[in-house]
Every structure is written in structure tokens, then in C-alpha cells.
Amino acid sequence: MSVKIEDYYSRETFKKMKGFADDRETPFVVIDTNIIAQAYDELVGNFPFAKIYYAVKANPATEITELLRAKGSNFDIASIYELDKVLATGVEPTRISYGNTIKKAKDIRYFYEKGVRLFATDSEADLRNIAKAAPGSKIYVRILSEGSTTADWPLSRKFGCQPDMALDLLILARQLGLEPYGVSFHVGSQQRDIDVWDAVIAKVKVIFERLREEDGIVLKMINMGGGFPANYMTKTNSLEIYAQEIIRFLKEDFGDELPEIILEPGRSLIANAGILVSEVVLVARKSRTAVERWVYTDVGKFSGLIETMDEAIKFPIWTEKKGELEEVVIAGPTCDSADIMYENYKYGLPLNLASGDRLYWFSTGAYTTSYSAVEFNGFPPLKAYYIS
Ligand SMILES: Cc1ncc(COP(=O)(O)O)c(C=O)c1O
């Protein structure tokens, strides 16, 4: 299947990004921060009542965090290192949530000392650590959600707990002198089935009601995580449709007086803003009669494309070469046979594709630079340029 530029970028934007890329050595990702600003505005426009906490793990570049700080975003942080980076851009600690449920007691203390007062949890051990290291803080408990089969990058098994346990934890939070503040979930990244939100919001409602009625605990917040779509090969509904449906689910369960709603977008804000530019190293066949060609390129699983694991994320790949398409296997440059990006999903690339030709991997602004290995096979981490 050939990839059409206009399905992903306006002509002018693509021209600008390609023009910037043309005389630079590959591989690298070029990120247009205008696209991020637009995506942020679109999200706010669709969820005007929500507070946005950008999931910094998607791309922690200061060019992005500074832009989003100026636009009024808050930040979902996964580690003390992200925290330092974001605080250094002038973000107030009151705009930060420690969203990782897996954390050391001393790291909780570090966040607390820096002024952060909002913490996620999903286990008793972590909750007790928070009570000691961050006394009096606001707690939200992450619950498990379904949807792992319809998310391209599922997150629902490792994090979260069953609703019954969430109830226990929120009650314990109060006993430990913390503020039981809300419930969170993440439906899985690049979640294609909007109905998954319906089921999990219904679970949240039960937790809110049970705690109010049986324990006099009034929760104030729902953190709906990420999961909103970026523009890859497999099409999704528009953000507008996601928002309309999710708001309908919220109102069905909570009425017009919604609790505080937090969103933690990563992929949907950043991915479309990036184009990863790579060069074909070799095109080869494995036998005289093999129909299939192997295209080896100078970027791979270890230099930013780890989300091609199990071919989960199917990035659109464009080349300037025109002509008859033939199925290819696409692999990276390292001496590791895991470094194959696509083998089962059949990408078609022109028959005349040759060493030195460039491949443009669209929608690669999120989870590429931050995932890139530091020195595997001696290759440096993926370079990134930010333009606007
Ligand atoms: C706690 C948390 N929030 C938000 C996100 C961002 O999700 P997405 O990239 O699907 O928007 C993640 C992704 O891993 C996450 O772990």
C-alpha cells in the first residue's frame, strides 16, 4: 500500500519538514512543534472542562515541555529525572503528578521535597510509602481496564488494581492521613475501541458511589490517562468522535456535574508532529529466486523504533521513489536479529528502491527519541531536531 503525504501532513508542512531534512545526515527525527501546539488546542477544544497533564515519557524534550508549559499544560511524570527536567523549565510543582505506580520510597520523598502533592498508586506497599514520604498528599488509585486487544500498545496488565482493591486502598489512604482524591485508568495506548472507556468509567462510578455511601469519602477526580489516537497506518476515529463518545459516557454515569477530569495525553499530542528520516543501507534477496526483498535501513528497533515490537505500531513509510511496489521485509542496521521492524505486515516499497534512498517514517514524534538505545552496536541515540 502506498502512503499518501496528504493523509498525514499538509503539503506546506511536509515541504518545510523535508526541506529542513534534505541536507542533514540520517537518521534523525524532525519535529514540527506547531503540530504539537495545534494538537494541544484541539484536545482542549474537545475536552474544554479537562485538565491536561502531558505524559512526559512520550517525548521529554525541553522544546516540547516549554511549549506545553506556556500553553497551560500540567505534567504527568514517571521518574525523578523527568521531574528535574520539567522543573528546570519553570513548571510549578503544583502542576505535576507523579503518575508512576512503581516507585522507590526515596523517590517519593524527592518529589515531596520538590513540592509535588499528587500521587498515583495501585498497591498497599506503595501507598504506605507515600504516607510516610509524602504525608497529607492527594492520592488517586489506578484501576485495571479491559481493552488490551484493541489497543496497539496495551498498558493494562502491569498497572492498576481491581476495583475492590481500589476501594480498600482509598479507605486506607484516609486512615494513613492522605487525601483520597480520585481514580485513574489507562485504556491502553492507541486505543481503537472507544467503548472501552464506557466500561471503565462505569467501574469508576461504582467506586465513587460505594465510597460515598459506605465510608463517607467523597472523591473529586477522575484521571482518564491517555490512549487517544495518533495517525498511523491503521485508521482510527477522529479525536472529535472520541471526545463526543467519552463525554457521553461520563455524563451518563456522573450527570452534568462532573468531577475534576484529568487527561494524560502522550502519543496523540506528539506523534504526528515527527518525521523520522532514514536511509536505505542495503536492499537484498535471500536467494536467486526469492520474491521478497529485505530493506535494511540505518534506523531500527534500537534507535527509536522499539514500538515496532510485534509490529504493534505500524508507522506510515514514504519514499520519493516512484514505481511498481513490491512486498518487503524492513530491518534495522544492528547485528541483532531482533532488529526487524516489519515482516508479517506487508509493506510495499518501489522495486527500484536502492542504497542511499531515503525513507520517511511519518508520525514518529512520540516514543522514539526517548526509547532509543544509547550505544547499541556503537550507534548513537536517535538525533532530534525541533522546528516551528
Ligand atoms: C500513566 C500514563 N499516562 C499517560 C500515558 C500516555 O499515554 P498515550 O501515549 O496513550 O497518550 C502513559 C503511557 O505510557 C502512562 O503510562
The ligand as an SDF file (V2000), in Angstrom:
LIG
                    3D

 16 16  0  0  0  0  0  0  0  0999 V2000
    0.3720    6.9040   33.3840 C   0  0  0  0  0  0  0  0  0  0  0  0
    0.3700    7.2090   31.9250 C   0  0  0  0  0  0  0  0  0  0  0  0
   -0.3600    8.2520   31.4870 N   0  0  0  0  0  0  0  0  0  0  0  0
   -0.3910    8.5990   30.1890 C   0  0  0  0  0  0  0  0  0  0  0  0
    0.3330    7.8950   29.2490 C   0  0  0  0  0  0  0  0  0  0  0  0
    0.2860    8.3580   27.8220 C   0  0  0  0  0  0  0  0  0  0  0  0
   -0.4950    7.5440   27.0520 O   0  0  0  0  0  0  0  0  0  0  0  0
   -0.6930    7.8030   25.4970 P   0  0  0  0  0  0  0  0  0  0  0  0
    0.6600    7.8980   24.8940 O   0  0  0  0  0  0  0  0  0  0  0  0
   -1.5160    6.6720   25.0280 O   0  0  0  0  0  0  0  0  0  0  0  0
   -1.4150    9.1060   25.3470 O   0  0  0  0  0  0  0  0  0  0  0  0
    1.0680    6.7660   29.6310 C   0  0  0  0  0  0  0  0  0  0  0  0
    1.7850    5.9850   28.6430 C   0  0  0  0  0  0  0  0  0  0  0  0
    2.5150    5.0540   28.9190 O   0  0  0  0  0  0  0  0  0  0  0  0
    1.0980    6.4350   31.0150 C   0  0  0  0  0  0  0  0  0  0  0  0
    1.8380    5.4030   31.4500 O   0  0  0  0  0  0  0  0  0  0  0  0
  1  2  1  0
  2  3  1  0
  2 15  2  0
  3  4  2  0
  4  5  1  0
  5  6  1  0
  5 12  2  0
  6  7  1  0
  7  8  1  0
  8  9  2  0
  8 10  1  0
  8 11  1  0
 12 13  1  0
 12 15  1  0
 13 14  2  0
 15 16  1  0
M  END
$$$$
